[in-house]
Amino acid sequence: MVHKISIDGDALVVEFLGWEKIAALKMKELRFSLQNVVSITTESRKWLEGIRYGGTGVPGIIKEGRYLLRGKKAFFAMRDINKCLTIEFKNEPYTYLIVEVEDKEGSAKEINKKIDALKRRMANKG
C-alpha cells in the first residue's frame, strides 16, 4: 500500500492509512525534522532482511515496522521496493526510512525543495 508523505512546517510526516496502521505497530504517523535529513534516494535497493523488532514482515509481500540493519535502526513501510523512497537521517530514532509512495521522483523533489527552503531560511537568520 502506498503511504502518504507530506511536509508539516519543518517536519516530514509519513501517515499510515487503514490496515497499515496495524502492520506498522498501530501508529498513525511518523514525524521527522527536515533539518535531520541526510539524503534521499529513489534508487531501488535490495535491503538485507535485518532483524525485525516490531511490525509485520512477509518476505516478498510486506515489510512494515522497525528493523535493525547492520547496527542501525530502520523503519520500513513498503510492499513494492520499486515505489520506495529511502531517506537517511541523523539525530532521529531511525537512521533509515524506506517508504512506498505513489510518485517517488515527485516526492523526492518536493522534499528536497522544502529542505533547501529551510536551509535558506536558517542561513538568513544567522
PAZAPA-4460 file (N, C-alpha, C; in steps of 0.05 Angstrom, whole numbers, plus 32768, in hexadecimal, padded with zeros to 4 digits):
% residues 126
    n_x    n_y    n_z   ca_x   ca_y   ca_z    c_x    c_y    c_z   seq   type   mol
   8011   7FE8   8000   8000   8000   8000   8012   8019   8000     1      M     A
   8009   802D   7FF1   8017   8046   7FF0   8011   8056   8009     2      V     A
   8025   8063   8014   8022   8073   802C   8022   8090   8025     3      H     A
   8015   80A0   8036   8014   80BD   8031   802C   80CA   803E     4      K     A
   803B   80D9   802F   8053   80E7   8039   804E   8104   8034     5      I     A
   8053   8115   8048   804E   8131   8045   8061   8141   8056     6      S     A
   8060   815C   8052   8070   816E   8062   805C   817E   8073     7      I     A
   8062   8180   808D   8051   818F   80A0   8065   81A2   80AF     8      D     A
   8066   81BB   80A5   8079   81CE   80B0   8095   81C5   80AA     9      G     A
   80A5   81BF   80BE   80C1   81B5   80BB   80C3   8197   80C0    10      D     A
   80AC   8189   80BD   80AC   816C   80C3   80A4   815D   80AA    11      A     A
   80B1   8146   80A6   80AA   8132   8092   8097   811F   80A0    12      L     A
   807F   811A   8094   806B   810A   80A1   8064   80F2   808F    13      V     A
   8064   80DA   809A   805B   80C2   808C   8042   80B9   809A    14      V     A
   802C   80B8   808B   8012   80AF   8096   800C   8092   808E    15      E     A
   8002   8083   80A1   7FF9   8068   809C   7FDB   8067   809A    16      F     A
   7FD0   805B   8086   7FB4   805A   8081   7FA9   803E   8084    17      L     A
   7F91   803C   808F   7F83   8022   8090   7F92   800C   809E    18      G     A
   7F94   7FF5   8091   7FA1   7FDD   809D   7FBE   7FE2   80A2    19      W     A
   7FCA   7FF5   8093   7FE7   7FFA   8096   7FED   8004   80B2    20      E     A
   7FDA   8011   80C0   7FDF   801A   80DC   7FE5   8002   80ED    21      K     A
   7FD7   7FED   80EA   7FDB   7FD5   80FA   7FF6   7FC8   80F3    22      I     A
   7FFB   7FC6   80D9   8014   7FBA   80D0   802C   7FCA   80D9    23      A     A
   8029   7FE4   80DC   803F   7FF6   80E4   803D   7FFC   8102    24      A     A
   8036   7FE9   8112   8036   7FEB   812F   8021   7FFE   813A    25      L     A
   800A   7FFF   812C   7FF3   8010   8135   7FFA   802D   8137    26      K     A
   800C   8036   8126   8013   8052   8125   8003   8060   810F    27      M     A
   7FFB   8078   8114   7FED   8088   8101   8001   8096   80EE    28      K     A
   8018   809F   80F9   802B   80AD   80E9   8047   80AC   80F6    29      E     A
   805B   80B2   80E5   8076   80B7   80EE   807D   80D3   80E7    30      L     A
   808C   80E1   80F8   8094   80FD   80F2   80B3   80FE   80F6    31      R     A
   80BF   810D   80E3   80DC   8111   80E3   80E2   812E   80DD    32      F     A
   80F6   8139   80E9   80FF   8154   80E3   810C   8156   80C8    33      S     A
   8104   8169   80B7   8111   816C   809D   812E   8173   80A0    34      L     A
   8136   8180   80B6   8152   8187   80BC   8163   816E   80BE    35      Q     A
   8157   8157   80C5   8166   813F   80CA   8168   812C   80B2    36      N     A
   815D   8134   809B   815F   8124   8083   817C   8126   8078    37      V     A
   8188   810F   8075   81A4   810E   806A   81A3   810A   804C    38      V     A
   8191   80F7   8043   818F   80F2   8026   8174   80E5   8020    39      S     A
   816D   80E8   8007   8154   80DB   7FFC   815C   80CE   7FE2    40      I     A
   8154   80B5   7FDF   815A   80A8   7FC5   8140   809A   7FBC    41      T     A
   813E   8098   7FA1   8127   808A   7F95   8130   8070   7F88    42      T     A
   814A   806A   7F8B   8155   8052   7F7F   814A   803A   7F8F    43      E     A
   8141   8025   7F81   8139   800D   7F8E   8151   7FFF   7F9A    44      S     A
   814F   7FF7   7FB3   8165   7FEA   7FC0   815C   7FCF   7FCB    45      R     A
   816D   7FBD   7FCA   8168   7FA3   7FD6   8171   7FA4   7FF3    46      K     A
   815E   7FA6   8005   8165   7FA8   8021   8168   7F8D   802D    47      W     A
   817D   7F8A   803D   8180   7F71   804B   8169   7F6F   805E    48      L     A
   8161   7F57   8065   8149   7F53   8075   814C   7F60   8090    49      E     A
   8163   7F60   809C   8166   7F6C   80B6   8156   7F5D   80CB    50      G     A
   8155   7F69   80E3   8146   7F5D   80F9   812E   7F6E   80FE    51      I     A
   8117   7F62   80FB   80FE   7F71   8100   80F9   7F71   811E    52      R     A
   80F3   7F88   8129   80ED   7F8A   8146   80D3   7F99   814B    53      Y     A
   80C1   7F95   8139   80A6   7FA0   813C   809A   7FA6   8121    54      G     A
   8083   7F9C   811C   8076   7FA0   8102   806E   7F87   80F5    55      G     A
   806B   7F89   80DA   8061   7F72   80CA   8075   7F6D   80B4    56      T     A
   807B   7F54   80AF   808D   7F4E   8099   8086   7F33   808D    57      G     A
   8080   7F33   8073   807C   7F1B   8063   808E   7F1E   804B    58      V     A
   80A4   7F0E   8049   80B7   7F12   8034   80AA   7F14   8018    59      P     A
   80B0   7F29   8009   80A6   7F2D   7FEE   808A   7F38   7FED    60      G     A
   807D   7F3C   8005   8061   7F46   8004   805E   7F60   8013    61      I     A
   8068   7F61   802C   8064   7F7A   803C   807B   7F7C   8050    62      I     A
   8084   7F94   8055   8098   7F9A   8069   8090   7FB4   8076    63      K     A
   8085   7FB3   808E   807B   7FCA   809C   8085   7FC9   80B9    64      E     A
   8094   7FDD   80C1   809C   7FDD   80DD   80BA   7FE2   80E0    65      G     A
   80C3   7FDC   80F8   80DF   7FE2   8101   80F1   7FCA   80FB    66      R     A
   8109   7FD1   80F1   811D   7FBD   80EB   8138   7FC8   80F4    67      Y     A
   814A   7FB6   80FB   8166   7FBC   8101   8177   7FB3   80EA    68      L     A
   8184   7FC5   80DC   8195   7FBF   80C5   81B1   7FC7   80CA    69      L     A
   81C3   7FB4   80CC   81DF   7FB9   80D0   81E3   7FCD   80E8    70      R     A
   81D4   7FC9   80FD   81D6   7FD9   8115   81C8   7FF3   8114    71      G     A
   81B9   7FF9   80FF   81AB   8012   80FC   818D   800D   80FB    72      K     A
   817D   801E   8107   8160   801B   8107   8154   8025   80ED    73      K     A
   8142   8015   80E2   8134   801D   80C9   8116   8018   80CD    74      A     A
   8106   8028   80BF   80E9   8024   80BF   80E1   801F   80A2    75      F     A
   80D5   8008   809E   80CB   8001   8083   80AC   8004   8082    76      F     A
   80A3   8010   806C   8086   8012   8067   8083   800C   8049    77      A     A
   8084   7FF3   8042   8085   7FEC   8025   8079   7FD1   801E    78      M     A
   8072   7FCF   8006   806B   7FB6   7FF9   807B   7FB3   7FDF    79      R     A
   807E   7FC9   7FD0   808B   7FC8   7FB7   80A4   7FDA   7FB8    80      D     A
   80BC   7FCE   7FB9   80D5   7FDD   7FBC   80D9   7FF1   7FA5    81      I     A
   80CD   7FEC   7F8E   80D0   7FFD   7F77   80C1   8017   7F79    82      N     A
   80B0   801A   7F8D   80A0   8032   7F92   80A9   8041   7FAB    83      K     A
   80C1   803A   7FB5   80C9   8044   7FCF   80DE   805B   7FCE    84      C     A
   80DB   806D   7FE1   80F0   8080   7FE7   8100   8075   7FFE    85      L     A
   811A   807A   7FFE   812B   8073   8014   8136   808E   801F    86      T     A
   812F   8094   8038   8137   80AD   8044   814A   80A6   805B    87      I     A
   8161   80B2   805B   8174   80AF   8071   8174   80C7   8083    88      E     A
   8175   80C2   809D   8173   80D7   80B1   818B   80D7   80C4    89      F     A
   818F   80ED   80D1   81A1   80F0   80E8   8190   80F9   80FF    90      K     A
   8198   80F2   8117   818A   80FB   812F   816C   80F6   8130    91      N     A
   8164   80DF   8126   8148   80D7   8127   8147   80BA   8132    92      E     A
   8130   80B1   813A   812E   8096   8145   8135   8080   8130    93      P     A
   8132   8087   8116   8139   8074   8101   814E   8081   80EF    94      Y     A
   8162   8071   80E7   8176   807B   80D4   816B   807A   80B8    95      T     A
   815A   8066   80B2   814E   8064   8097   8130   8062   8099    96      Y     A
   8123   806E   8086   8106   806B   8081   8103   8061   8064    97      L     A
   80F8   804A   8060   80F3   8040   8046   80D5   803F   8043    98      I     A
   80C9   8050   8032   80AC   8054   8031   80A3   8053   8014    99      V     A
   808D   8044   8010   8081   8042   7FF5   806E   805A   7FF1   100      E     A
   8071   8067   7FDB   8061   807F   7FD4   8056   807C   7FB8   101      V     A
   8043   808D   7FB1   8037   808C   7F97   804A   8095   7F81   102      E     A
   8058   80AB   7F86   806A   80B7   7F73   8085   80BC   7F80   103      D     A
   8097   80A9   7F7F   80B0   80AC   7F8E   80C1   80C3   7F84   104      K     A
   80C3   80C7   7F6A   80D3   80DC   7F5F   80C7   80F8   7F67   105      E     A
   80AD   80FB   7F65   80A0   8114   7F6C   80A2   8119   7F8A   106      G     A
   809F   8104   7F9A   80A1   8107   7FB7   80BD   8110   7FBF   107      S     A
   80D2   8103   7FB3   80ED   810A   7FB9   80F3   8127   7FB2   108      A     A
   80EA   8130   7F9B   80EE   814C   7F93   80E0   815F   7FA6   109      K     A
   80C8   8159   7FAE   80B9   816B   7FC0   80C6   816C   7FDB   110      E     A
   80CF   8156   7FE6   80DD   8156   8000   80F7   8166   7FFE   111      I     A
   8106   8161   7FE9   8120   8170   7FE5   811B   818E   7FE2   112      N     A
   8106   8195   7FD5   80FF   81B1   7FD2   80F9   81BE   7FED   113      K     A
   80EB   81B0   7FFE   80E4   81BA   8019   80FD   81BC   802A   114      K     A
   810F   81A8   8027   8128   81A8   8037   8139   81C0   802E   115      I     A
   813B   81C5   8014   814B   81DC   800A   813F   81F6   8015   116      D     A
   8125   81F9   8015   8118   8211   801F   811E   8214   803D   117      A     A
   811D   81FF   804C   8123   8200   8069   8140   8208   806D   118      L     A
   8152   81FE   805E   816F   8205   8060   8173   8223   805A   119      K     A
   8165   822D   8045   8168   8249   803F   815D   825B   8055   120      R     A
   8146   8252   8060   813A   8261   8076   814C   8262   808F   121      R     A
   8159   824B   8095   816B   824A   80AC   8184   825A   80A7   122      M     A
   818E   825A   808E   81A6   826A   8087   81A0   8288   808A   123      A     A
   8188   8290   8083   8181   82AC   8084   817E   82B5   80A1   124      N     A
   8177   82A3   80B3   8175   82AA   80CF   8190   82AE   80DC   125      K     A
   81A4   829F   80D2   81BE   829E   80DE   81CD   82B8   80DB   126      G     A
***
